Amino acid sequence: MSRQIVLDTETTGLSAENGDRVIELGCVELFARKLTGNDLHIYFNPERESHEDALKVHGLTTDFLRDKPKFATLANDIIEYLRGAELIIHNAAFDVGFLNKEFERAGLPPLRTFVAEVTDTLAMAKLVYPGKRNSLDALCDRFGVDRSNRTFHGAKLDAQLLADVYINLTRGQDALLIDVASNEPTQGTTVVAIDLSQFELPVIAAGEQELAAHEAVLSQLDKSSGGRTLFRQNGGNAVA
């Protein structure tokens, strides 16, 4: 089963090509779609000031960042942490562009050479909710994800919020920390067998939103399996 890293960055501005730098990296690890606690959170000294508009977003001042490590000193450790994982990123082109520029400055290869793939939750959300607001804030509100502690944008906090959003977006699971109930009955619990043949169960067709969500998941499976999704190969019928 693949390891997933939900990732976010904060930067000094909007253009890596024009010299803006990564100042914070936040990563949350998922395995089997559950939080593992093996997370990564680092602040960096960007050796430059943040643009005024960026500072209003993240609140990370030059004074706060002055004694933090430079990205290049930890770049190899970051690569080893991310190696082989699927990255889950909202508006992935932005974060990937900045990280690739930082790796380039450190004389290291780009992300695509050491991660399994990059999944963009913004692109997924646009498929599921076309024409609607699909920012991280909007998705948190749509799925009931609590963002009350989000005074400023922070890479670790945003990665945690995005992890919950991703689970909801791809599966409809309400929370990451809900454990699957054990198949074994709890001591003292009476298990009653019910004859389901006495019930006439209605067939409820999937709505447009459910079909769009289903198609988004299939698209991700197609991408990761090289077009060998069993559901597609079986003509859209579930595999027993």
Secondary structure, 3 states (H helix, E strand, C coil): CCEEEEEEEEECCCCCCCCCCEEEEEEEEEECCEECCCCEEEECCCCCCCCHHHHHHHCCCHHHHCCCCCHHHHHHHHHHHHCCCEEEECCHHHHHHHHHHHHHHCCCCCHHHCCCEEEEHHHHHHHHCCCCCCCHHHHHHHHCCCCCCCCCCCHHHHHHHHHHHHHHHHHCCCCCCCCCCCCCCCCCCCCCCCCHHHCCCCCCCCCHHHHHHHHHHHHHHHHHHCCCCHHHHCCCCCCC
